[in-house]
Amino acid sequence: MNLKEKIFKKYNDFSLLENKTEKDTLRFEIKTMISEHSKLDTNCYYLLGLVDYESDDWEENIEIIIENFKKAIELDKHNFLAQLYLAHCYHDLNKLELALENYKKVDKEELKKFQVWRYTKLIEQIGYCEYKLGNKKIGENYFEEVLEWYKKLPETDRVVPTELITCLPKNHWIVTEMKKIETYLK
């Protein structure tokens, strides 16, 4: 197993951990392994951003995280996951204009092929940004697309539509239809 494969294996272990101490230890090991890598490529920067983003202290490291995702994208503009996580960072900081700009740069077809649940969540997040930025009709159009996906996706490919539920009034027809599909949303 080469160094890159070892790093990705460690990351997979890291992503499954719930114990903060174990997760912090593994994050340190991953970052050390990456720093020992002779040439940092797009995947190295993506993983550096990801291990910090998926940690409890992500807010303390948000500027570094953003820079790592940006470097990953600079090295490979087709790194759709780095682009997606860069948008997530801005979304989490409530910088919705920047979030929207970056969500729209994500290669949707590649994301859909990778994981359809991430694609539908992306559509929902774009809708959320549009809606919160005052473009309510555009946001609703995206939410309607999310609803259409939920109607045809198996339960295992759906995630909680939190942004949609947060934005729209409880009696909105899209929310009503979503509650028919996702009965836990009462």
VOLUM-121818 format. One record per residue: residue number from 1; residue in one letter; x, y, z of N, C-alpha, C, CB in turn. Coordinates in Angstrom, 1 decimal, decimal comma. Glycine has a CB too. Layout:
! VOLUM-121818
i / aa / nu / nv / nw / cau / cav / caw / cu / cv / cw / cbu / cbv / cbw
NUM / A / X / Y / Z / X / Y / Z / X / Y / Z / X / Y / Z
...
This chain:
! VOLUM-121818
i / aa / nu / nv / nw / cau / cav / caw / cu / cv / cw / cbu / cbv / cbw
1 / M / 0,9 / -1,2 / 0,0 / 0,0 / 0,0 / 0,0 / 0,9 / 1,2 / 0,0 / -1,0 / 0,0 / 1,2
2 / N / 0,7 / 2,1 / -1,0 / 1,5 / 3,3 / -1,0 / 1,0 / 4,4 / 0,0 / 1,5 / 3,9 / -2,5
3 / L / 1,7 / 5,5 / 0,1 / 1,4 / 6,5 / 1,1 / 0,0 / 7,1 / 0,9 / 2,4 / 7,6 / 1,1
4 / K / -0,4 / 7,4 / -0,3 / -1,7 / 8,0 / -0,6 / -2,8 / 7,0 / -0,2 / -1,8 / 8,3 / -2,1
5 / E / -2,6 / 5,7 / -0,5 / -3,6 / 4,7 / -0,1 / -3,7 / 4,6 / 1,4 / -3,3 / 3,3 / -0,7
6 / K / -2,6 / 4,7 / 2,1 / -2,6 / 4,7 / 3,6 / -3,3 / 5,9 / 4,2 / -1,1 / 4,6 / 4,1
7 / I / -3,1 / 7,1 / 3,5 / -3,7 / 8,3 / 4,0 / -5,3 / 8,2 / 3,8 / -3,2 / 9,5 / 3,2
8 / F / -5,7 / 7,7 / 2,7 / -7,1 / 7,5 / 2,4 / -7,8 / 6,5 / 3,4 / -7,4 / 7,2 / 1,0
9 / K / -7,0 / 5,4 / 3,7 / -7,5 / 4,4 / 4,6 / -7,7 / 5,1 / 6,0 / -6,6 / 3,2 / 4,7
10 / K / -6,7 / 5,8 / 6,4 / -6,8 / 6,5 / 7,7 / -7,9 / 7,5 / 7,7 / -5,5 / 7,2 / 8,0
11 / Y / -8,2 / 8,2 / 6,6 / -9,3 / 9,1 / 6,6 / -10,6 / 8,3 / 6,7 / -9,3 / 9,9 / 5,2
12 / N / -10,7 / 7,2 / 6,0 / -12,0 / 6,4 / 6,1 / -12,2 / 6,0 / 7,6 / -11,9 / 5,1 / 5,3
13 / D / -11,1 / 5,6 / 8,3 / -11,3 / 5,3 / 9,7 / -11,7 / 6,5 / 10,5 / -9,9 / 4,7 / 10,3
14 / F / -11,1 / 7,6 / 10,2 / -11,4 / 8,9 / 10,9 / -12,8 / 9,3 / 10,7 / -10,5 / 10,0 / 10,3
15 / S / -13,3 / 9,2 / 9,5 / -14,7 / 9,6 / 9,2 / -15,8 / 8,8 / 10,0 / -15,0 / 9,5 / 7,8
16 / L / -15,4 / 7,6 / 10,4 / -16,3 / 6,7 / 11,1 / -16,3 / 6,9 / 12,6 / -16,1 / 5,2 / 10,8
17 / L / -15,2 / 7,5 / 13,1 / -15,1 / 7,7 / 14,6 / -16,0 / 8,7 / 15,2 / -13,6 / 8,1 / 14,9
18 / E / -16,5 / 8,4 / 16,4 / -17,3 / 9,3 / 17,1 / -16,6 / 9,8 / 18,3 / -18,6 / 8,7 / 17,5
19 / N / -15,6 / 9,1 / 18,8 / -14,9 / 9,5 / 20,0 / -14,0 / 10,7 / 19,7 / -14,1 / 8,3 / 20,7
20 / K / -14,2 / 11,8 / 20,3 / -13,4 / 13,0 / 20,0 / -11,9 / 12,8 / 20,1 / -13,9 / 14,2 / 20,9
21 / T / -11,5 / 12,2 / 21,2 / -10,0 / 12,0 / 21,5 / -9,4 / 11,1 / 20,4 / -9,8 / 11,4 / 22,8
22 / E / -10,1 / 10,0 / 20,0 / -9,6 / 9,1 / 19,0 / -9,6 / 9,9 / 17,6 / -10,4 / 7,9 / 18,9
23 / K / -10,6 / 10,6 / 17,4 / -10,7 / 11,4 / 16,1 / -9,6 / 12,4 / 16,0 / -12,1 / 12,0 / 16,0
24 / D / -9,3 / 13,1 / 17,1 / -8,3 / 14,1 / 17,1 / -6,9 / 13,5 / 16,9 / -8,3 / 14,9 / 18,4
25 / T / -6,7 / 12,3 / 17,5 / -5,4 / 11,6 / 17,3 / -5,3 / 11,2 / 15,9 / -5,4 / 10,4 / 18,2
26 / L / -6,3 / 10,6 / 15,3 / -6,2 / 10,2 / 13,9 / -6,1 / 11,4 / 12,9 / -7,4 / 9,4 / 13,5
27 / R / -6,7 / 12,5 / 13,3 / -6,6 / 13,7 / 12,4 / -5,2 / 14,2 / 12,4 / -7,5 / 14,8 / 13,0
28 / F / -4,5 / 14,2 / 13,6 / -3,1 / 14,5 / 13,7 / -2,2 / 13,6 / 12,8 / -2,6 / 14,5 / 15,1
29 / E / -2,5 / 12,3 / 12,9 / -1,7 / 11,3 / 12,1 / -1,9 / 11,6 / 10,6 / -2,2 / 9,9 / 12,5
30 / I / -3,1 / 11,8 / 10,2 / -3,4 / 12,1 / 8,8 / -2,7 / 13,3 / 8,3 / -4,9 / 12,2 / 8,5
31 / K / -2,8 / 14,4 / 9,1 / -2,1 / 15,7 / 8,7 / -0,6 / 15,5 / 8,7 / -2,5 / 16,8 / 9,7
32 / T / 0,0 / 14,7 / 9,6 / 1,4 / 14,4 / 9,6 / 1,8 / 13,6 / 8,4 / 1,8 / 13,6 / 10,9
33 / M / 1,0 / 12,6 / 8,0 / 1,3 / 11,8 / 6,8 / 1,3 / 12,7 / 5,6 / 0,3 / 10,6 / 6,7
34 / I / 0,3 / 13,5 / 5,5 / 0,2 / 14,4 / 4,3 / 1,3 / 15,4 / 4,3 / -1,2 / 15,2 / 4,3
35 / S / 1,7 / 15,9 / 5,4 / 2,9 / 16,9 / 5,4 / 4,2 / 16,2 / 5,0 / 3,0 / 17,5 / 6,8
36 / E / 4,3 / 14,9 / 5,2 / 5,5 / 14,1 / 4,8 / 5,4 / 13,7 / 3,3 / 5,6 / 12,9 / 5,6
37 / H / 4,3 / 13,9 / 2,7 / 4,1 / 13,6 / 1,2 / 5,0 / 14,6 / 0,5 / 2,6 / 13,7 / 0,8
38 / S / 5,7 / 14,1 / -0,5 / 6,7 / 14,9 / -1,2 / 6,0 / 16,0 / -2,0 / 7,5 / 14,1 / -2,1
39 / K / 4,9 / 15,8 / -2,7 / 4,2 / 16,8 / -3,5 / 2,7 / 16,8 / -3,1 / 4,5 / 16,6 / -5,0
40 / L / 2,3 / 17,9 / -2,6 / 0,9 / 18,0 / -2,2 / 0,0 / 18,2 / -3,4 / 0,6 / 19,1 / -1,1
41 / D / -0,9 / 17,3 / -3,7 / -1,8 / 17,5 / -4,8 / -3,2 / 17,9 / -4,4 / -1,8 / 16,2 / -5,7
42 / T / -4,1 / 17,9 / -5,3 / -5,5 / 18,3 / -5,0 / -6,1 / 17,5 / -3,9 / -6,3 / 18,2 / -6,2
43 / N / -5,8 / 16,2 / -3,9 / -6,4 / 15,3 / -2,9 / -5,8 / 15,5 / -1,5 / -6,2 / 13,8 / -3,3
44 / C / -4,6 / 15,9 / -1,5 / -3,9 / 16,2 / -0,2 / -4,6 / 17,4 / 0,4 / -2,4 / 16,4 / -0,4
45 / Y / -4,7 / 18,5 / -0,4 / -5,3 / 19,7 / 0,2 / -6,8 / 19,5 / 0,5 / -5,2 / 20,8 / -0,9
46 / Y / -7,5 / 18,7 / -0,3 / -8,9 / 18,3 / 0,0 / -9,0 / 17,6 / 1,4 / -9,5 / 17,5 / -1,1
47 / L / -8,1 / 16,6 / 1,6 / -8,2 / 15,9 / 2,8 / -7,7 / 16,8 / 4,0 / -7,2 / 14,7 / 2,7
48 / L / -6,8 / 17,6 / 3,8 / -6,4 / 18,6 / 4,9 / -7,6 / 19,4 / 5,3 / -5,2 / 19,5 / 4,4
49 / G / -8,3 / 19,9 / 4,3 / -9,5 / 20,7 / 4,6 / -10,6 / 19,8 / 5,3 / -10,1 / 21,3 / 3,3
50 / L / -10,8 / 18,6 / 4,8 / -11,8 / 17,8 / 5,3 / -11,6 / 17,3 / 6,7 / -12,0 / 16,6 / 4,4
51 / V / -10,4 / 16,9 / 7,1 / -10,2 / 16,4 / 8,4 / -10,4 / 17,5 / 9,5 / -8,8 / 15,8 / 8,6
52 / D / -10,1 / 18,8 / 9,1 / -10,4 / 19,9 / 10,0 / -11,8 / 20,3 / 10,0 / -9,5 / 21,1 / 9,6
53 / Y / -12,5 / 20,2 / 8,8 / -13,9 / 20,6 / 8,7 / -14,7 / 19,6 / 9,5 / -14,3 / 20,6 / 7,2
54 / E / -14,4 / 18,3 / 9,5 / -15,2 / 17,3 / 10,2 / -14,8 / 17,1 / 11,6 / -15,0 / 16,0 / 9,4
55 / S / -14,1 / 18,1 / 12,2 / -13,7 / 18,0 / 13,6 / -14,5 / 19,0 / 14,4 / -12,2 / 18,3 / 13,7
56 / D / -14,5 / 18,7 / 15,7 / -15,3 / 19,6 / 16,7 / -14,8 / 21,0 / 16,7 / -15,2 / 19,0 / 18,1
57 / D / -13,6 / 21,3 / 16,4 / -13,1 / 22,6 / 16,5 / -12,9 / 23,3 / 15,1 / -11,7 / 22,6 / 17,1
58 / W / -13,8 / 22,9 / 14,2 / -13,7 / 23,4 / 12,8 / -13,8 / 24,9 / 12,7 / -14,8 / 22,8 / 12,0
59 / E / -14,6 / 25,5 / 13,6 / -14,8 / 27,0 / 13,5 / -13,5 / 27,7 / 13,8 / -15,8 / 27,4 / 14,5
60 / E / -12,6 / 27,1 / 14,7 / -11,3 / 27,7 / 15,0 / -10,4 / 27,7 / 13,8 / -10,7 / 27,0 / 16,2
61 / N / -10,6 / 26,7 / 12,9 / -9,7 / 26,5 / 11,8 / -10,3 / 26,8 / 10,5 / -9,3 / 25,0 / 11,8
62 / I / -11,4 / 27,5 / 10,5 / -12,2 / 27,7 / 9,2 / -11,4 / 28,4 / 8,1 / -13,4 / 28,5 / 9,5
63 / E / -10,5 / 29,4 / 8,5 / -9,8 / 30,1 / 7,4 / -8,8 / 29,1 / 6,8 / -9,0 / 31,3 / 8,0
64 / I / -8,1 / 28,3 / 7,6 / -7,2 / 27,3 / 7,0 / -8,0 / 26,2 / 6,2 / -6,4 / 26,5 / 8,2
65 / I / -9,1 / 25,8 / 6,7 / -10,0 / 24,9 / 5,9 / -10,3 / 25,5 / 4,6 / -11,3 / 24,6 / 6,7
66 / I / -10,8 / 26,7 / 4,5 / -11,2 / 27,4 / 3,3 / -10,0 / 27,4 / 2,3 / -11,7 / 28,8 / 3,6
67 / E / -8,8 / 27,8 / 2,9 / -7,6 / 27,9 / 2,0 / -7,2 / 26,5 / 1,5 / -6,4 / 28,4 / 2,8
68 / N / -7,4 / 25,4 / 2,2 / -7,0 / 24,1 / 1,7 / -8,0 / 23,7 / 0,6 / -7,1 / 23,1 / 2,9
69 / F / -9,3 / 24,0 / 0,8 / -10,2 / 23,6 / -0,3 / -10,0 / 24,5 / -1,5 / -11,7 / 23,9 / 0,2
70 / K / -9,6 / 25,7 / -1,3 / -9,3 / 26,6 / -2,5 / -8,0 / 26,1 / -3,2 / -9,0 / 28,0 / -2,0
71 / K / -7,0 / 25,6 / -2,5 / -5,8 / 25,1 / -3,1 / -6,1 / 23,8 / -3,9 / -4,7 / 24,8 / -2,0
72 / A / -7,0 / 23,0 / -3,3 / -7,4 / 21,8 / -4,0 / -8,1 / 22,1 / -5,3 / -8,4 / 20,9 / -3,1
73 / I / -8,9 / 23,1 / -5,3 / -9,6 / 23,5 / -6,5 / -8,6 / 24,1 / -7,5 / -10,8 / 24,5 / -6,2
74 / E / -7,7 / 24,9 / -7,0 / -6,7 / 25,5 / -7,9 / -5,9 / 24,5 / -8,7 / -5,7 / 26,5 / -7,1
75 / L / -5,6 / 23,4 / -8,0 / -4,8 / 22,3 / -8,6 / -5,6 / 21,4 / -9,5 / -4,2 / 21,5 / -7,5
76 / D / -6,9 / 21,4 / -9,2 / -7,8 / 20,6 / -10,1 / -9,2 / 21,2 / -10,0 / -7,8 / 19,1 / -9,7
77 / K / -9,6 / 22,0 / -11,0 / -10,9 / 22,6 / -11,0 / -12,0 / 21,6 / -11,1 / -11,0 / 23,6 / -12,2
78 / H / -11,7 / 20,4 / -11,4 / -12,8 / 19,3 / -11,5 / -13,0 / 18,6 / -10,1 / -12,4 / 18,3 / -12,5
79 / N / -12,3 / 19,1 / -9,1 / -12,4 / 18,4 / -7,8 / -13,8 / 18,9 / -7,2 / -11,2 / 18,8 / -6,8
80 / F / -14,8 / 18,3 / -7,6 / -16,2 / 18,7 / -7,2 / -16,4 / 18,6 / -5,7 / -17,2 / 18,0 / -8,0
81 / L / -15,8 / 17,7 / -5,0 / -16,0 / 17,6 / -3,6 / -15,3 / 18,7 / -2,8 / -15,5 / 16,2 / -3,1
82 / A / -14,2 / 19,1 / -3,3 / -13,5 / 20,3 / -2,7 / -14,4 / 21,5 / -2,9 / -12,1 / 20,5 / -3,2
83 / Q / -14,9 / 21,7 / -4,1 / -15,8 / 22,8 / -4,4 / -17,1 / 22,8 / -3,5 / -16,2 / 22,8 / -5,9
84 / L / -17,6 / 21,6 / -3,3 / -18,8 / 21,4 / -2,5 / -18,5 / 21,8 / -1,0 / -19,3 / 20,0 / -2,5
85 / Y / -17,4 / 21,3 / -0,5 / -17,1 / 21,6 / 0,9 / -16,7 / 23,1 / 1,1 / -15,9 / 20,7 / 1,3
86 / L / -16,1 / 23,7 / 0,1 / -15,8 / 25,1 / 0,2 / -17,1 / 25,9 / 0,3 / -15,0 / 25,6 / -1,1
87 / A / -18,1 / 25,5 / -0,5 / -19,5 / 26,1 / -0,4 / -20,1 / 25,9 / 1,0 / -20,4 / 25,6 / -1,5
88 / H / -19,9 / 24,6 / 1,5 / -20,4 / 24,3 / 2,9 / -19,8 / 25,2 / 3,9 / -20,1 / 22,8 / 3,2
89 / C / -18,5 / 25,5 / 3,8 / -17,8 / 26,4 / 4,7 / -18,5 / 27,8 / 4,8 / -16,3 / 26,6 / 4,4
90 / Y / -18,7 / 28,3 / 3,6 / -19,4 / 29,7 / 3,5 / -20,8 / 29,6 / 4,1 / -19,4 / 30,2 / 2,1
91 / H / -21,5 / 28,5 / 3,7 / -22,9 / 28,3 / 4,2 / -22,9 / 28,3 / 5,8 / -23,5 / 27,0 / 3,7
92 / D / -21,9 / 27,5 / 6,4 / -21,8 / 27,4 / 7,8 / -21,5 / 28,8 / 8,5 / -20,8 / 26,4 / 8,2
93 / L / -20,8 / 29,6 / 7,7 / -20,5 / 31,0 / 8,2 / -21,6 / 32,0 / 7,9 / -19,2 / 31,4 / 7,6
94 / N / -22,7 / 31,5 / 7,3 / -23,8 / 32,3 / 6,9 / -23,4 / 33,4 / 5,9 / -24,4 / 33,0 / 8,1
95 / K / -22,4 / 33,1 / 5,1 / -22,0 / 33,9 / 4,0 / -22,7 / 33,4 / 2,8 / -20,4 / 34,0 / 3,8
96 / L / -24,0 / 33,6 / 2,7 / -24,8 / 32,9 / 1,7 / -24,5 / 33,3 / 0,3 / -26,2 / 33,2 / 2,0
97 / E / -24,1 / 34,5 / 0,0 / -23,7 / 34,9 / -1,4 / -22,5 / 34,0 / -1,8 / -23,4 / 36,4 / -1,5
98 / L / -21,5 / 33,9 / -1,0 / -20,3 / 33,1 / -1,4 / -20,7 / 31,6 / -1,4 / -19,2 / 33,3 / -0,3
99 / A / -21,6 / 31,2 / -0,5 / -22,0 / 29,8 / -0,5 / -22,7 / 29,5 / -1,8 / -23,0 / 29,5 / 0,7
100 / L / -23,6 / 30,3 / -2,2 / -24,4 / 30,1 / -3,5 / -23,5 / 30,1 / -4,7 / -25,5 / 31,2 / -3,6
101 / E / -22,6 / 31,1 / -4,7 / -21,6 / 31,2 / -5,8 / -20,8 / 29,8 / -6,0 / -20,6 / 32,3 / -5,6
102 / N / -20,4 / 29,3 / -4,8 / -19,6 / 28,1 / -4,9 / -20,4 / 26,8 / -5,1 / -18,8 / 27,9 / -3,6
103 / Y / -21,7 / 26,8 / -4,5 / -22,5 / 25,7 / -4,8 / -22,8 / 25,5 / -6,3 / -23,9 / 25,8 / -4,0
104 / K / -23,0 / 26,7 / -6,9 / -23,3 / 26,7 / -8,4 / -22,1 / 26,2 / -9,2 / -23,7 / 28,0 / -8,8
105 / K / -20,9 / 26,2 / -8,7 / -19,7 / 25,8 / -9,4 / -19,5 / 24,3 / -9,3 / -18,5 / 26,5 / -8,9
106 / V / -20,2 / 23,6 / -8,4 / -20,0 / 22,2 / -8,2 / -20,5 / 21,5 / -9,5 / -20,8 / 21,6 / -7,0
107 / D / -19,7 / 20,5 / -10,0 / -20,1 / 19,7 / -11,1 / -21,3 / 18,8 / -10,7 / -18,9 / 18,9 / -11,7
108 / K / -22,5 / 19,2 / -11,0 / -23,7 / 18,4 / -10,5 / -23,8 / 17,0 / -11,1 / -24,9 / 19,2 / -10,9
109 / E / -23,4 / 16,9 / -12,3 / -23,4 / 15,5 / -12,9 / -22,5 / 14,6 / -12,3 / -23,1 / 15,6 / -14,4
110 / E / -21,3 / 15,0 / -12,0 / -20,3 / 14,2 / -11,3 / -20,7 / 13,9 / -9,9 / -18,9 / 14,9 / -11,3
111 / L / -21,3 / 14,9 / -9,2 / -21,8 / 14,7 / -7,8 / -22,9 / 13,7 / -7,8 / -22,2 / 16,0 / -7,2
112 / K / -23,8 / 13,8 / -8,8 / -25,0 / 12,9 / -8,9 / -24,5 / 11,4 / -9,1 / -25,9 / 13,3 / -10,0
113 / K / -23,4 / 11,3 / -10,0 / -22,9 / 9,9 / -10,2 / -22,2 / 9,4 / -8,9 / -21,9 / 10,0 / -11,4
114 / F / -21,6 / 10,3 / -8,2 / -20,9 / 9,9 / -7,0 / -21,8 / 9,5 / -5,9 / -20,0 / 11,1 / -6,5
115 / Q / -22,8 / 10,3 / -5,5 / -23,8 / 10,0 / -4,5 / -25,0 / 10,9 / -4,8 / -23,2 / 10,3 / -3,0
116 / V / -26,1 / 10,3 / -5,1 / -27,3 / 11,0 / -5,5 / -27,9 / 11,8 / -4,3 / -28,4 / 10,1 / -6,1
117 / W / -27,7 / 11,3 / -3,1 / -28,2 / 12,0 / -1,9 / -27,4 / 13,3 / -1,8 / -28,0 / 11,2 / -0,6
118 / R / -26,1 / 13,3 / -2,1 / -25,4 / 14,6 / -2,0 / -25,9 / 15,6 / -3,1 / -23,9 / 14,3 / -2,2
119 / Y / -26,2 / 15,0 / -4,2 / -26,8 / 15,9 / -5,3 / -28,1 / 16,5 / -4,9 / -27,0 / 15,1 / -6,6
120 / T / -29,0 / 15,8 / -4,3 / -30,3 / 16,4 / -3,9 / -30,1 / 17,3 / -2,8 / -31,3 / 15,2 / -3,5
121 / K / -29,1 / 17,1 / -1,9 / -28,8 / 18,0 / -0,8 / -28,3 / 19,3 / -1,4 / -27,8 / 17,4 / 0,2
122 / L / -27,4 / 19,2 / -2,4 / -26,8 / 20,4 / -3,0 / -28,0 / 21,2 / -3,6 / -25,9 / 20,0 / -4,2
123 / I / -28,9 / 20,6 / -4,3 / -30,0 / 21,3 / -4,9 / -30,8 / 22,0 / -3,7 / -31,0 / 20,4 / -5,7
124 / E / -31,0 / 21,3 / -2,6 / -31,7 / 22,0 / -1,5 / -30,9 / 23,1 / -0,9 / -31,9 / 20,9 / -0,4
125 / Q / -29,6 / 23,0 / -0,8 / -28,8 / 24,1 / -0,3 / -28,7 / 25,3 / -1,2 / -27,3 / 23,6 / -0,1
126 / I / -28,8 / 25,1 / -2,5 / -28,9 / 26,2 / -3,5 / -30,2 / 26,9 / -3,2 / -28,7 / 25,7 / -4,9
127 / G / -31,3 / 26,1 / -3,1 / -32,6 / 26,6 / -2,9 / -32,6 / 27,5 / -1,6 / -33,6 / 25,5 / -2,8
128 / Y / -32,0 / 26,9 / -0,5 / -31,9 / 27,6 / 0,7 / -31,2 / 29,0 / 0,6 / -31,2 / 26,8 / 1,8
129 / C / -30,1 / 29,0 / -0,1 / -29,4 / 30,3 / -0,3 / -30,2 / 31,3 / -1,1 / -28,0 / 30,0 / -1,0
130 / E / -30,8 / 30,8 / -2,1 / -31,6 / 31,7 / -3,0 / -32,8 / 32,3 / -2,1 / -32,1 / 30,9 / -4,2
131 / Y / -33,4 / 31,4 / -1,4 / -34,6 / 31,8 / -0,6 / -34,2 / 32,8 / 0,4 / -35,3 / 30,6 / 0,0
132 / K / -33,2 / 32,5 / 1,2 / -32,7 / 33,4 / 2,2 / -32,2 / 34,7 / 1,7 / -31,7 / 32,7 / 3,1
133 / L / -31,7 / 34,7 / 0,5 / -31,1 / 36,0 / -0,1 / -32,2 / 36,8 / -0,8 / -30,1 / 35,6 / -1,1
134 / G / -33,5 / 36,4 / -0,6 / -34,6 / 37,1 / -1,1 / -35,2 / 36,7 / -2,4 / -34,2 / 38,5 / -1,2
135 / N / -34,6 / 35,6 / -3,0 / -35,1 / 35,1 / -4,3 / -36,0 / 33,9 / -4,0 / -33,9 / 34,7 / -5,2
136 / K / -37,1 / 34,2 / -3,3 / -38,0 / 33,1 / -2,8 / -38,5 / 32,2 / -3,9 / -39,1 / 33,8 / -2,1
137 / K / -38,9 / 32,8 / -5,0 / -39,5 / 32,0 / -6,1 / -38,4 / 31,0 / -6,7 / -40,1 / 32,8 / -7,2
138 / I / -37,2 / 31,5 / -6,8 / -36,1 / 30,7 / -7,3 / -35,8 / 29,6 / -6,3 / -34,8 / 31,5 / -7,6
139 / G / -35,8 / 30,0 / -5,0 / -35,6 / 29,0 / -4,0 / -36,6 / 27,9 / -4,0 / -35,5 / 29,6 / -2,6
140 / E / -37,9 / 28,3 / -4,1 / -39,0 / 27,4 / -4,2 / -38,9 / 26,4 / -5,4 / -40,3 / 28,1 / -4,3
141 / N / -38,4 / 26,9 / -6,5 / -38,2 / 26,1 / -7,7 / -37,2 / 25,0 / -7,4 / -37,7 / 26,9 / -8,9
142 / Y / -36,1 / 25,3 / -6,7 / -35,1 / 24,3 / -6,3 / -35,7 / 23,3 / -5,3 / -33,9 / 25,0 / -5,7
143 / F / -36,5 / 23,8 / -4,3 / -37,1 / 22,9 / -3,4 / -38,1 / 22,0 / -4,1 / -37,9 / 23,8 / -2,3
144 / E / -38,8 / 22,5 / -5,1 / -39,7 / 21,6 / -5,8 / -38,9 / 20,5 / -6,5 / -40,5 / 22,4 / -6,9
145 / E / -37,7 / 20,8 / -7,0 / -36,9 / 19,8 / -7,6 / -36,4 / 18,8 / -6,6 / -35,6 / 20,4 / -8,3
146 / V / -36,1 / 19,2 / -5,4 / -35,8 / 18,3 / -4,3 / -36,9 / 17,4 / -4,0 / -35,4 / 19,1 / -3,0
147 / L / -38,1 / 17,9 / -4,0 / -39,3 / 17,1 / -3,7 / -39,5 / 16,0 / -4,8 / -40,6 / 18,0 / -3,7
148 / E / -39,3 / 16,4 / -6,0 / -39,4 / 15,4 / -7,1 / -38,4 / 14,3 / -7,0 / -39,2 / 16,1 / -8,5
149 / W / -37,2 / 14,6 / -6,5 / -36,2 / 13,6 / -6,3 / -36,6 / 12,7 / -5,1 / -34,8 / 14,3 / -6,0
150 / Y / -37,1 / 13,3 / -4,1 / -37,5 / 12,5 / -2,9 / -38,6 / 11,5 / -3,3 / -38,0 / 13,4 / -1,8
151 / K / -39,5 / 11,9 / -4,2 / -40,6 / 11,0 / -4,6 / -40,1 / 9,8 / -5,3 / -41,5 / 11,8 / -5,6
152 / K / -38,9 / 9,9 / -6,0 / -38,4 / 8,7 / -6,7 / -37,2 / 8,0 / -6,1 / -38,1 / 9,1 / -8,1
153 / L / -36,6 / 8,6 / -5,1 / -35,4 / 8,0 / -4,5 / -35,8 / 7,0 / -3,4 / -34,5 / 9,1 / -3,9
154 / P / -35,0 / 5,9 / -3,3 / -35,2 / 5,0 / -2,2 / -34,9 / 5,7 / -0,9 / -34,4 / 3,7 / -2,3
155 / E / -35,4 / 5,3 / 0,2 / -35,2 / 5,9 / 1,5 / -33,7 / 6,0 / 1,9 / -35,9 / 5,1 / 2,6
156 / T / -32,9 / 5,1 / 1,4 / -31,5 / 5,1 / 1,8 / -30,7 / 6,2 / 1,0 / -30,8 / 3,8 / 1,4
157 / D / -31,3 / 6,8 / 0,0 / -30,7 / 7,9 / -0,7 / -31,3 / 9,2 / -0,4 / -30,8 / 7,6 / -2,2
158 / R / -32,0 / 9,3 / 0,7 / -32,5 / 10,6 / 1,1 / -32,0 / 11,0 / 2,4 / -34,1 / 10,5 / 1,2
159 / V / -31,8 / 12,3 / 2,6 / -31,4 / 12,9 / 3,9 / -32,4 / 13,9 / 4,4 / -30,0 / 13,6 / 3,8
160 / V / -32,4 / 14,2 / 5,6 / -33,4 / 15,1 / 6,2 / -33,4 / 16,5 / 5,5 / -33,1 / 15,3 / 7,7
161 / P / -34,5 / 16,9 / 4,9 / -34,5 / 18,2 / 4,2 / -34,6 / 19,4 / 5,1 / -35,7 / 18,2 / 3,2
162 / T / -33,6 / 19,6 / 5,9 / -33,6 / 20,6 / 6,9 / -33,7 / 22,0 / 6,4 / -32,4 / 20,5 / 7,8
163 / E / -33,0 / 22,3 / 5,3 / -33,0 / 23,7 / 4,7 / -34,4 / 24,0 / 4,2 / -32,0 / 23,8 / 3,7
164 / L / -35,0 / 23,0 / 3,5 / -36,3 / 23,2 / 2,9 / -37,4 / 23,5 / 4,0 / -36,7 / 22,0 / 2,1
165 / I / -37,3 / 22,7 / 5,0 / -38,3 / 22,8 / 6,1 / -38,1 / 24,1 / 6,9 / -38,1 / 21,6 / 7,1
166 / T / -36,8 / 24,5 / 7,0 / -36,5 / 25,8 / 7,7 / -37,0 / 27,0 / 7,0 / -35,0 / 25,9 / 7,9
167 / C / -36,9 / 27,0 / 5,6 / -37,3 / 28,2 / 4,8 / -38,8 / 28,3 / 4,6 / -36,6 / 28,1 / 3,5
168 / L / -39,4 / 27,3 / 4,3 / -40,8 / 27,4 / 3,8 / -41,8 / 27,4 / 5,0 / -41,1 / 26,3 / 2,8
169 / P / -42,9 / 28,1 / 4,8 / -44,0 / 28,0 / 5,9 / -44,5 / 26,6 / 6,0 / -45,1 / 28,9 / 5,5
170 / K / -44,9 / 26,2 / 7,2 / -45,3 / 24,8 / 7,5 / -46,5 / 24,4 / 6,7 / -45,7 / 24,7 / 9,0
171 / N / -47,3 / 25,3 / 6,2 / -48,4 / 24,9 / 5,4 / -48,1 / 25,0 / 3,9 / -49,6 / 25,8 / 5,7
172 / H / -46,9 / 25,3 / 3,5 / -46,5 / 25,4 / 2,1 / -46,8 / 24,0 / 1,4 / -45,0 / 25,9 / 1,9
173 / W / -47,2 / 24,0 / 0,2 / -47,6 / 22,8 / -0,5 / -46,3 / 21,8 / -0,6 / -48,1 / 23,0 / -1,9
174 / I / -45,1 / 22,4 / -0,8 / -43,9 / 21,5 / -0,9 / -43,7 / 20,8 / 0,5 / -42,7 / 22,4 / -1,3
175 / V / -43,8 / 21,6 / 1,6 / -43,7 / 21,0 / 2,9 / -44,7 / 19,9 / 3,1 / -43,7 / 22,1 / 4,0
176 / T / -45,9 / 20,2 / 2,8 / -47,0 / 19,2 / 2,9 / -46,7 / 17,9 / 2,2 / -48,4 / 19,8 / 2,4
177 / E / -46,3 / 18,1 / 0,9 / -45,9 / 16,9 / 0,1 / -44,7 / 16,1 / 0,7 / -45,6 / 17,3 / -1,3
178 / M / -43,7 / 16,9 / 1,2 / -42,5 / 16,3 / 1,8 / -42,9 / 15,5 / 3,0 / -41,5 / 17,4 / 2,1
179 / K / -43,9 / 16,0 / 3,8 / -44,3 / 15,3 / 5,0 / -45,0 / 14,0 / 4,7 / -45,2 / 16,2 / 5,8
180 / K / -45,6 / 13,9 / 3,5 / -46,2 / 12,6 / 3,1 / -45,2 / 11,6 / 2,8 / -47,1 / 12,8 / 1,8
181 / I / -44,0 / 12,0 / 2,3 / -42,9 / 11,1 / 1,9 / -42,1 / 10,8 / 3,2 / -42,0 / 11,7 / 0,8
182 / E / -41,7 / 11,8 / 3,9 / -40,9 / 11,7 / 5,1 / -41,8 / 11,9 / 6,3 / -39,7 / 12,7 / 5,1
183 / T / -42,5 / 10,8 / 6,8 / -43,5 / 10,9 / 7,8 / -43,0 / 11,3 / 9,2 / -44,2 / 9,5 / 8,0
184 / Y / -41,7 / 11,2 / 9,4 / -41,1 / 11,7 / 10,7 / -41,1 / 13,2 / 10,8 / -39,7 / 11,2 / 10,8
185 / L / -41,4 / 13,9 / 9,7 / -41,4 / 15,4 / 9,7 / -42,6 / 16,0 / 10,4 / -41,3 / 15,9 / 8,3
186 / K / -43,6 / 15,3 / 10,8 / -44,8 / 15,8 / 11,4 / -44,6 / 17,1 / 11,9 / -45,3 / 14,9 / 12,5
